[in-house]
Amino acid sequence: MKLVNIMKQFFLFLLFLCGTLSYGQKDSLSLSYYNKSYSYSKQGDFNNALAFINKALSIDSLNNNYIMQKALVLSSNKQYDEAITVLDKIEEIGKETENSIILKSLILEEKGEIEESLAVLIVFCEYQPSKRLYKQIALSFFKYNGYDEAINYYYKALIIDPSDELVRIDLASVLYSLGKEQNNKNKKDESLRLLQEGLKLKHSNILEFFIAQYYDEEKEYGKAIEILNNIIEQEAKAKYIKYRAEILLKDNKDYESYNDYLKLLELEECNSEYYSKILSYLYKIKDYKKVVEYTQLAIKCDERNLKYFVEGLFTSYFFLGDNENGKKYLNIGLKEANLRSFNAYYIKALLSVNDSHYDEAISFLNLSTEQTQNTDELIMAKLLESYIFILKKEFSNFAILYSDIKDFKKQETDLYKIRLAKVNTEKTSVEFNFNKVSGEINVYLIVSDAAYNAIKSKYDIDLGSND
């Protein structure tokens, strides 16, 4: 355990302690020294903290709170042996408390004396059983892989207070983790039984939430969702709705999950994660109008969201036929949002071809292939490049690429389809469109008779037609 963890565990305790001392301590001078020591220790000034707590102890040498503060200051300054010596004084005068025992245990653990750290807690519990110390022992054993011992002490804590939800949840979590790791159904069943038993003692949304997590882990999504429905009816907290949305996605209930993220957006209107989930669903169902709407709302909330959602935005504009905004946000994505994607560069290549900027188009295609290892996307880029060679009448380069692409007429991806069409025409051209119904960019090569005949006669490649 790091030293900061000791301080963190005891700062809250000491804050509470200061509050009680300010009302109950008779000697105001020693109390003021104590408070100054505590203030300096929070600032990391352990020399002054030690000086003032020594002044407090010079007035009231048997005050447990002062002795504890001195031990904490010493341990915070890595003077572990001196801190233990100070705490031993509490034992000598018979004023040991749970707080002093836990502090001593933590300091011993920080020294690396793990067995001694545990022994301090266990010995104290032998004559004064304590739920809090049993929990501490269980946590220590669990931390150092003593799982069976951890389970045993959690049960001891639960016997003292069966209504303690956190002990019950910790124990159930340990049992489930071990059951999953060891493929032990009995341990997992016991985990569920403990949680359900707790519900019989007292209804608790927290316990129900952990039962939902159990069913989620077991891939019984329907049961998990049913429990979360009940929780949300009583307490519509964001964490419950979000968890249900995540499980609905696992259960392939995309629309219901989408609705939950809309509800979450009402609770936290500028949450980028919620916008991401909503936009992912809308893009999936090809509702490009709503993609634009929600993306603009996300950007209005936080301009930084443009970086994350710009690709879906410009693509949606293109599918909606709004090429002006499509080009605008494509350029913003590449220049301002530092977007680097196959999709962006591929569309830039198509636009360059449309403007007869063929070398520029090839440069964009080269950039596009640097962004992907997807075979279909690599083939699409190479096919378009080969068509550009035909447009440039560089038929030898076309032939080389053509030979490298196997069964190219059959290749297609979810987003792109390139079709080769031989048409009785005098001019070779490339045409493309964004099909919002299919969600595909369709690209067609129109081959002139002259180009067709030249390629066939010189390279014995019959482009044929692809109807």
Stockholm file with secondary structure:
# STOCKHOLM 1.0

chainA/1-467         MKLVNIMKQFFLFLLFLCGTLSYGQKDSLSLSYYNKSYSYSKQGDFNNALAFINKALSIDSLNNNYIMQKALVLSSNKQYDEAITVLDKIEEIGKETENSIILKSLILEEKGEIEESLAVLIVFCEYQPSKRLYKQIALSFFKYNGYDEAINYYYKALIIDPSDELVRIDLASVLYSLGKEQNNKNKKDESLRLLQEGLKLKHSNILEFFIAQYYDEEKEYGKAIEILNNIIEQEAKAKYIKYRAEILLKDNKDYESYNDYLKLLELEECNSEYYSKILSYLYKIKDYKKVVEYTQLAIKCDERNLKYFVEGLFTSYFFLGDNENGKKYLNIGLKEANLRSFNAYYIKALLSVNDSHYDEAISFLNLSTEQTQNTDELIMAKLLESYIFILKKEFSNFAILYSDIKDFKKQETDLYKIRLAKVNTEKTSVEFNFNKVSGEINVYLIVSDAAYNAIKSKYDIDLGSND
#=GR chainA/1-467 SS CCHHHHHHHHHHHHHHHHHHHHHHCSCHHHHHHHHHHHHHHHTTCHHHHHHHHHHHHHHCTTCHHHHHHHHHHHHHTTCHHHHHHHHHHHHHTTCCCHHHHHHHHHHHHHTTCHHHHHHHHHHHHHHSCCHHHHHHHHHHHHHTTCHHHHHHHHHHHHHHCTTCHHHHHHHHHHHHHHHHHHTCHHHHHHHHHHHHHHHHHSCCHHHHHHHHHHHHHTTCHHHHHHHHHHHHHHCCCHHHHHHHHHHHHHTTCHHHHHHHHHHHHHHSTTCHHHHHHHHHHHHHTTCHHHHHHHHHHHHHHCTTHHHHHHHHHHHHHHHTTCHHHHHHHHHHHHHTSCCCCHHHHHHHHHHHHHTTCHHHHHHHHHHHHHTCCCHHHHHHHHHHHHHHHHHTTCHHHHHHHHHHSTTGGGCCCSSEEEEEEECSCSSCEEEEEEETTTTEEEEEEEECHHHHHHHHHHHCCCCCCCC
#=GC SS_cons         CCHHHHHHHHHHHHHHHHHHHHHHCSCHHHHHHHHHHHHHHHTTCHHHHHHHHHHHHHHCTTCHHHHHHHHHHHHHTTCHHHHHHHHHHHHHTTCCCHHHHHHHHHHHHHTTCHHHHHHHHHHHHHHSCCHHHHHHHHHHHHHTTCHHHHHHHHHHHHHHCTTCHHHHHHHHHHHHHHHHHHTCHHHHHHHHHHHHHHHHHSCCHHHHHHHHHHHHHTTCHHHHHHHHHHHHHHCCCHHHHHHHHHHHHHTTCHHHHHHHHHHHHHHSTTCHHHHHHHHHHHHHTTCHHHHHHHHHHHHHHCTTHHHHHHHHHHHHHHHTTCHHHHHHHHHHHHHTSCCCCHHHHHHHHHHHHHTTCHHHHHHHHHHHHHTCCCHHHHHHHHHHHHHHHHHTTCHHHHHHHHHHSTTGGGCCCSSEEEEEEECSCSSCEEEEEEETTTTEEEEEEEECHHHHHHHHHHHCCCCCCCC
//
